[in-house]
Structures are given as structure tokens and as C-alpha cells.
Amino acid sequence: MSFDSQALETDTDSREYDDVSEDGNDEGMIDAQFADAQAPTESAYFRKLQKKLRRQVSWAIRDFNMIEDGDVVMVCVSGGKDSYTLLDILLLLKRIAPIHFDIVAVNLDQKQPGYPEDILPAYLNEQGIAHYILEKDTYSIVKSVVPEGKTYCSACSRLRRGSLYGFAKQIGATKIALGHHRDDMLATFFLNLFHGGALKSMPPKLLSDDKQNMLIRPLAYVEEKDIIEYAKLKEFPIIPCNLCGSQTNLQRAIINDMLREWDDAHPQRLASIFKAMQNVAPSQLADRELFDFETLSLDRDNDERLFEGDNIQAGQTDSLAEIGLPVSPRTQTFNPKFASDKSYSTETDKAAQNERKAQKIPTINPVI
């Protein structure tokens, strides 16, 4: 069975990143909610936002065939807003999807100093979510291999990824769900463009290099600002990602600031860029591995196409003749669909020009 179903309430007619409120008055709606002392997750605003996220996640799952009947989906939960939202929406879809799949949450405790190791287990137990907490001191390894002053994120993520990949195979999970959203994918695209010399990003679905694990990103169509709002309304117990110390000069942070500025000034720009990532034209780029430029060849027919214009001036006619090119190429009437049925001649062309000159609208000097 397909993941696409009316039970998911997906709207296949539109995939615009529209605002949550259709009347454009979200702030007034929120104020009214608190005025009535209504719980955030019981409000109409929350239900509309949740429906939007559910719709976009189900689109992504359907478009890339992320989850199939019988899958065991291992959701990597870090304690941040993204992974909390991913887990919450997937659990919601699990209850209404036309297929059966299981979900297990997995967290890797990397033993950073000050890490509140009780928060995630308490939340997962409270919600009745099957989970594993893996304990591994990768923090000390990262500190030992990364030079002083350099950022830890790259080395930390590689170690974390390796541990999670191996554990997914160990427990028999068929899919590994990561909490990367649309803006993460755009930021990665620009990081590779500006600093990596490559046109690539985070794909919504990826087979690992060793072909042992399948990674999925169900939040691929979801905007970060919607996740921020959803996490705030759900009151997730967020674990901050600053346990490794201040790293304010991260290139990713700079790119994220750029994207936020674009989104504020041009609300549809990010949606357009993301759409471009799904509409690649290899022949219009320059990757020789992706497109065979070397064997391109002409396949002309014998139909002659004359230059549409008034005249052709040929210079150095002796050289043209020596090459074998025409000395006096013929022309045809410009835009022939407006030409009369009468045969073309120089006299009729001159008469038409004189008529156009006579009917020319005079130019008015705006200063006068």
C-alpha cells in the first residue's frame, strides 16, 4: 500500500510554503488564545500548524518512498527542537497511516560536560515511547583530535553517525530518520557552493556508502520557523547544543543568518531555491560525469532557414568565397506572420517603412 492516503489529509493540488494562518492574522489569533487562557496545544492555531507539518511530512514520505509497510524506523533524537518535532509527527502519522510501521527513538549520550542525561529518558518514558540511550564518550575523542580553536561539529557528527549506523543494523532497523529540515538542506547547499566547490546538499533519502543503512529526512519540506513555533507550543524539554563551548564563527551559522535575512526580505526566495534543487538540468551545468558533452553532435535537416531582417552586409567577400561561404546570403521578411500575402519586393518594403514613419507617435519630453 502507498503512504499517500486521504487519511493523511494531504493536499496534492498545492505544495506552496504558505503561512499557517490563511487570513494573515496569526498574532491576533495567538493573543486571543492566551486571553481565553487556552492551552497552546488545544488552540486552533496549533491544530492548523500541526496539520501543515503533518501534510508536508507525508508529502516527503510519499514523494521519496521513505517509509514502507513493515519498516522499523529508528528516529535519532538529540534533544533539539528538530528531532523532537520529527518524532512527534511520525508518531502521529503512525496512528493514521494506511501502512504499518514501527518507531523506536535512539539517543547517543556523548558525555559532554554538563549534559543533562536525565531529560530525554524522562520525556520518552512519560510519552510511552520505545527508546534506547547509547552511552559513548566521543567528546573526549573529539577533543583529542581537533586542534585548539577549530570547531568540533564535523568530527563529532562523523563519530555520532558511525555509532548510530552500526546500532541500526544491530537492532534490525530498516530506516534511520534524521531531523534535518528544508533550511538545513539549503544551508548545506550553500556551504558546499561557497566552500566545497560542489553542487550538493542533504538528499531527502540516502543509501549509506556501505549500502548497509537507508537514511531518510521526513522534514525535508518543513521550514525551520514552523518547527520553532511547533516546539514552543508543545513545550518540548530542549537540550541546548552549546555544551562544547561557544563556536560563534561556524560557517553554517553565517549561512543560516544569510538565509534568514533573505526570508525576511524576500519570503518566497528560499522556496524557489529549494524548488530549484528538485529541478536540476544537467545539460545546463558543466559536470562532465553527469552529462556527456564530449559526444554531442549536430543532427541538422535540409530545411533552409533564411535570416529574418532587412539586409546582410558581407565583408571580405573573396575570403568568404574561399572558405565556401555565400557572398550574398538571402534574407526574408522579419516576422513573416505579419507580412501580406503579396510577393515581397524592395518597393513594397520602402512603402511600408514610409507608412510606419508617417504613423509614428511623437515623443513628448517629460520635462516640458
C-alpha positions as CSV (number, residue, x, y, z in Angstrom):
1,M,0.0,0.0,0.0
2,S,1.1,3.5,-0.7
3,F,1.7,6.0,2.1
4,D,-0.5,8.5,0.2
5,S,-4.0,8.4,1.7
6,Q,-7.0,10.6,2.4
7,A,-6.5,9.7,6.0
8,L,-3.3,11.8,6.0
9,E,-5.3,14.8,4.5
10,T,-2.6,15.6,2.0
11,D,-3.4,18.3,-0.5
12,T,-1.9,17.2,-3.8
13,D,-3.1,20.3,-5.6
14,S,-0.6,22.7,-3.9
15,R,2.8,22.5,-2.3
16,E,3.3,26.1,-1.5
17,Y,5.0,27.1,1.7
18,D,2.0,29.1,2.8
19,D,1.6,30.9,6.1
20,V,-0.1,29.0,8.9
21,S,-3.0,31.4,9.1
22,E,-5.0,31.8,6.0
23,D,-6.3,35.2,7.0
24,G,-2.7,36.6,7.7
25,N,-3.6,37.5,11.3
26,D,-1.6,34.9,13.3
27,E,-0.6,37.4,16.0
28,G,-4.2,38.3,16.7
29,M,-5.1,34.6,16.9
30,I,-2.4,33.9,19.4
31,D,-3.4,36.9,21.5
32,A,-7.0,35.6,21.6
33,Q,-5.8,32.2,22.7
34,F,-4.0,33.5,25.7
35,A,-6.8,35.9,26.5
36,D,-9.0,32.8,26.8
37,A,-6.4,31.0,28.9
38,Q,-6.4,28.2,26.4
39,A,-3.7,25.6,26.4
40,P,-1.3,26.1,23.4
41,T,-1.8,22.6,22.1
42,E,-5.6,22.9,22.3
43,S,-5.8,26.1,20.2
44,A,-7.0,26.4,16.6
45,Y,-3.6,27.9,15.7
46,F,-1.8,24.8,17.0
47,R,-4.1,22.4,15.1
48,K,-3.6,24.3,11.9
49,L,0.2,24.3,12.3
50,Q,0.2,20.6,13.2
51,K,-1.9,19.8,10.2
52,K,0.6,21.8,8.0
53,L,3.6,19.9,9.3
54,R,1.8,16.5,9.0
55,R,0.9,17.3,5.4
56,Q,4.4,18.3,4.5
57,V,6.0,15.3,6.2
58,S,3.5,12.9,4.5
59,W,4.3,14.6,1.1
60,A,8.0,14.0,1.6
61,I,7.5,10.3,2.7
62,R,5.2,9.7,-0.3
63,D,7.4,11.6,-2.9
64,F,10.6,9.7,-1.9
65,N,9.1,6.4,-0.7
66,M,10.7,6.9,2.7
67,I,8.6,4.5,4.7
68,E,7.2,1.2,3.5
69,D,4.9,-1.4,5.1
70,G,6.7,-3.3,7.8
71,D,9.5,-0.8,8.3
72,V,11.2,-0.3,11.6
73,V,12.1,3.4,11.7
74,M,14.9,4.4,14.1
75,V,14.4,8.1,14.9
76,C,17.6,9.8,16.0
77,V,16.7,12.1,18.9
78,S,19.3,14.6,20.1
79,G,17.1,16.6,22.4
80,G,16.8,19.6,20.0
81,K,13.6,21.1,18.5
82,D,14.1,19.3,15.1
83,S,14.3,15.7,16.4
84,Y,11.5,16.3,18.9
85,T,9.2,17.6,16.1
86,L,10.2,14.7,13.8
87,L,9.5,12.1,16.4
88,D,6.1,13.7,17.4
89,I,4.9,14.0,13.8
90,L,6.0,10.5,12.9
91,L,4.1,9.0,15.9
92,L,1.1,11.0,14.8
93,L,1.3,9.6,11.2
94,K,1.9,6.1,12.5
95,R,-1.6,6.2,14.1
96,I,-3.4,7.2,10.9
97,A,-1.2,5.8,8.1
98,P,-2.6,3.2,5.8
99,I,0.5,1.0,6.3
100,H,2.1,-0.5,9.4
101,F,5.5,0.6,10.6
102,D,7.2,0.8,14.0
103,I,9.1,3.6,15.6
104,V,12.0,3.5,18.1
105,A,13.8,6.5,19.4
106,V,17.6,6.4,19.9
107,N,19.8,8.9,21.6
108,L,23.6,8.9,21.8
109,D,24.9,10.4,25.1
110,Q,28.3,11.6,24.0
111,K,29.3,12.6,27.6
112,Q,29.8,16.3,27.0
113,P,30.4,18.1,30.3
114,G,27.2,19.3,31.8
115,Y,24.9,17.2,29.6
116,P,21.6,16.7,31.4
117,E,21.3,13.0,30.8
118,D,18.0,12.6,32.7
119,I,15.9,14.9,30.4
120,L,15.4,12.7,27.4
121,P,14.8,9.3,29.2
122,A,12.2,11.1,31.4
123,Y,10.4,12.6,28.4
124,L,10.4,9.4,26.4
125,N,9.2,7.3,29.3
126,E,6.5,9.9,30.1
127,Q,5.3,9.7,26.4
128,G,5.5,5.9,26.4
129,I,7.9,5.8,23.5
130,A,10.2,2.8,23.0
131,H,13.8,4.0,23.0
132,Y,17.4,3.3,23.6
133,I,20.0,5.6,25.2
134,L,23.5,4.8,23.9
135,E,26.4,6.0,26.1
136,K,29.8,6.6,24.4
137,D,32.4,9.1,25.3
138,T,33.0,10.6,21.8
139,Y,33.5,14.0,23.4
140,S,37.0,13.1,24.7
141,I,38.0,11.6,21.3
142,V,36.9,14.8,19.5
143,K,38.8,17.0,22.0
144,S,41.9,14.9,21.4
145,V,41.9,15.0,17.6
146,V,40.5,18.5,16.8
147,P,43.2,21.3,17.0
148,E,42.6,24.1,19.5
149,G,40.4,26.9,18.0
150,K,38.8,24.6,15.4
151,T,35.1,23.7,15.6
152,Y,34.1,20.2,16.8
153,C,30.9,19.7,14.8
154,S,32.3,17.9,11.8
155,A,34.3,15.3,13.8
156,C,31.6,15.0,16.4
157,S,28.9,14.3,13.7
158,R,31.1,11.7,12.0
159,L,31.6,9.7,15.2
160,R,28.0,10.0,16.1
161,R,26.9,8.9,12.7
162,G,29.1,5.8,12.7
163,S,27.8,4.7,16.1
164,L,24.2,5.2,15.1
165,Y,24.6,3.4,11.8
166,G,26.1,0.4,13.4
167,F,23.4,0.3,16.1
168,A,20.6,0.5,13.5
169,K,21.9,-2.6,11.8
170,Q,22.3,-4.3,15.2
171,I,18.7,-3.9,16.2
172,G,17.3,-4.5,12.7
173,A,16.0,-1.0,12.0
174,T,15.3,-0.7,8.3
175,K,15.3,3.1,8.1
176,I,17.2,5.8,10.0
177,A,15.2,9.0,10.3
178,L,17.1,12.3,10.8
179,G,15.7,15.6,11.9
180,H,17.2,17.8,9.1
181,H,14.6,20.2,7.7
182,R,14.4,22.3,4.5
183,D,16.5,25.1,5.8
184,D,19.3,22.7,6.8
185,M,19.3,21.3,3.3
186,L,19.5,24.8,1.9
187,A,22.4,25.8,4.3
188,T,24.3,22.7,3.3
189,F,23.8,23.5,-0.4
190,F,25.3,27.0,0.1
191,L,28.1,25.7,2.3
192,N,29.2,23.3,-0.5
193,L,28.7,26.0,-3.1
194,F,30.7,28.7,-1.3
195,H,33.4,26.5,0.4
196,G,33.3,23.0,-1.1
197,G,33.2,23.7,-4.8
198,A,30.3,21.3,-5.3
199,L,26.6,21.5,-6.1
200,K,25.3,19.1,-3.5
201,S,23.2,19.1,-0.3
202,M,21.4,16.7,2.1
203,P,19.2,14.4,0.0
204,P,15.8,13.5,1.4
205,K,16.7,9.8,1.1
206,L,20.2,8.4,1.1
207,L,21.8,4.9,0.9
208,S,24.9,4.8,3.1
209,D,28.2,4.3,1.3
210,D,28.5,0.7,2.5
211,K,24.9,0.1,1.5
212,Q,24.0,-1.1,5.0
213,N,21.6,1.6,6.0
214,M,18.9,3.8,4.5
215,L,18.7,7.4,5.8
216,I,15.5,9.4,5.5
217,R,14.8,13.1,6.2
218,P,11.0,13.3,6.6
219,L,11.2,17.1,7.5
220,A,12.6,17.9,4.0
221,Y,9.7,20.1,3.1
222,V,9.3,21.8,6.5
223,E,10.6,25.3,7.3
224,E,12.6,25.9,10.4
225,K,10.4,28.7,11.6
226,D,7.4,26.4,11.7
227,I,9.5,23.8,13.7
228,I,10.5,26.6,16.2
229,E,6.8,27.6,16.7
230,Y,5.7,23.9,17.0
231,A,8.4,23.1,19.6
232,K,7.4,26.2,21.6
233,L,3.7,25.3,21.6
234,K,4.5,21.6,22.5
235,E,6.9,22.8,25.2
236,F,9.5,20.1,24.4
237,P,12.3,19.8,27.0
238,I,15.0,21.2,24.7
239,I,18.6,20.3,25.5
240,P,20.9,23.2,24.3
241,C,23.6,22.5,21.7
242,N,26.3,24.6,23.3
243,L,27.8,22.0,25.6
244,C,31.0,22.1,23.6
245,G,31.6,25.8,24.2
246,S,30.9,28.9,22.2
247,Q,31.5,28.4,18.5
248,T,30.1,31.6,17.0
249,N,32.2,31.6,13.9
250,L,30.8,28.5,12.4
251,Q,30.3,28.9,8.7
252,R,26.9,27.2,8.9
253,A,25.8,29.9,11.4
254,I,26.8,32.5,8.9
255,I,24.9,30.8,6.1
256,N,21.8,30.4,8.4
257,D,21.9,34.2,9.1
258,M,22.1,34.9,5.4
259,L,19.1,32.6,4.7
260,R,17.0,34.3,7.5
261,E,17.8,37.7,6.0
262,W,16.7,36.5,2.6
263,D,13.5,35.0,4.1
264,D,12.6,38.3,5.8
265,A,13.3,40.4,2.8
266,H,12.0,38.0,0.1
267,P,9.6,35.5,1.6
268,Q,9.4,33.2,-1.5
269,R,13.2,33.1,-2.2
270,L,14.0,30.1,-0.1
271,A,11.0,28.2,-1.5
272,S,12.3,29.0,-5.0
273,I,15.8,27.8,-4.3
274,F,14.5,24.6,-2.8
275,K,12.4,24.0,-5.8
276,A,15.5,24.5,-8.0
277,M,17.2,21.7,-6.1
278,Q,14.4,19.4,-7.3
279,N,14.6,20.7,-10.9
280,V,18.2,20.1,-12.0
281,A,19.1,20.4,-15.7
282,P,22.5,18.5,-16.1
283,S,23.0,19.7,-19.6
284,Q,22.9,23.3,-18.4
285,L,25.7,22.9,-15.9
286,A,29.3,21.7,-16.5
287,D,29.7,18.3,-14.8
288,R,31.3,16.0,-17.5
289,E,30.4,13.0,-15.3
290,L,26.8,13.9,-15.1
291,F,26.3,14.8,-18.8
292,D,28.1,13.6,-21.9
293,F,29.3,16.8,-23.5
294,E,32.1,15.1,-25.4
295,T,29.9,13.1,-27.9
296,L,27.4,15.9,-28.6
297,S,26.9,16.2,-32.4
298,L,24.7,18.1,-34.8
299,D,21.7,16.5,-36.4
300,R,20.6,19.1,-38.9
301,D,17.9,18.6,-41.5
302,N,17.9,20.0,-45.1
303,D,15.4,22.8,-44.5
304,E,16.9,26.2,-45.2
305,R,16.2,28.9,-42.7
306,L,16.8,32.4,-44.0
307,F,17.9,35.3,-41.8
308,E,14.8,37.4,-40.9
309,G,15.8,41.0,-41.3
310,D,16.3,43.9,-43.7
311,N,19.8,43.4,-45.1
312,I,23.1,41.4,-44.7
313,Q,26.4,43.2,-45.3
314,A,29.2,40.8,-46.4
315,G,32.8,41.9,-46.0
316,Q,36.0,40.4,-47.4
317,T,33.9,38.6,-50.0
318,D,37.0,36.9,-51.5
319,S,37.8,35.3,-48.2
320,L,34.2,34.2,-47.7
321,A,34.2,32.6,-51.2
322,E,37.5,30.9,-50.5
323,I,36.0,29.3,-47.4
324,G,33.0,28.3,-49.3
325,L,30.5,30.6,-47.6
326,P,27.8,32.6,-49.5
327,V,28.8,36.1,-50.6
328,S,25.3,37.4,-50.8
329,P,23.1,35.4,-48.3
330,R,19.4,35.8,-48.9
331,T,17.0,37.3,-46.3
332,Q,13.3,37.1,-45.6
333,T,10.8,39.4,-44.2
334,F,11.1,39.9,-40.4
335,N,8.3,38.3,-38.6
336,P,6.6,36.9,-41.7
337,K,3.2,36.2,-39.9
338,F,2.6,40.0,-40.1
339,A,3.6,40.1,-43.8
340,S,1.0,40.5,-46.5
341,D,0.1,37.7,-49.0
342,K,1.7,39.8,-51.8
343,S,5.1,38.9,-53.0
344,Y,8.0,40.7,-51.3
345,S,9.8,43.4,-53.1
346,T,12.1,46.3,-52.3
347,E,9.4,48.9,-53.4
348,T,6.8,47.4,-51.1
349,D,9.3,47.3,-48.2
350,K,10.2,51.0,-48.7
351,A,6.5,51.9,-48.8
352,A,5.9,50.1,-45.6
353,Q,8.8,51.9,-43.9
354,N,7.4,55.3,-45.1
355,E,4.0,54.4,-43.8
356,R,5.5,53.5,-40.4
357,K,7.3,56.8,-40.3
358,A,4.2,58.7,-41.0
359,Q,2.2,56.9,-38.3
360,K,5.0,57.2,-35.7
361,I,3.8,58.6,-32.4
362,P,5.7,61.8,-31.5
363,T,7.9,61.6,-28.4
364,I,7.0,64.1,-25.6
365,N,9.7,65.5,-23.5
366,P,8.6,64.8,-19.9
367,V,10.4,67.9,-18.6
368,I,8.3,70.1,-20.9
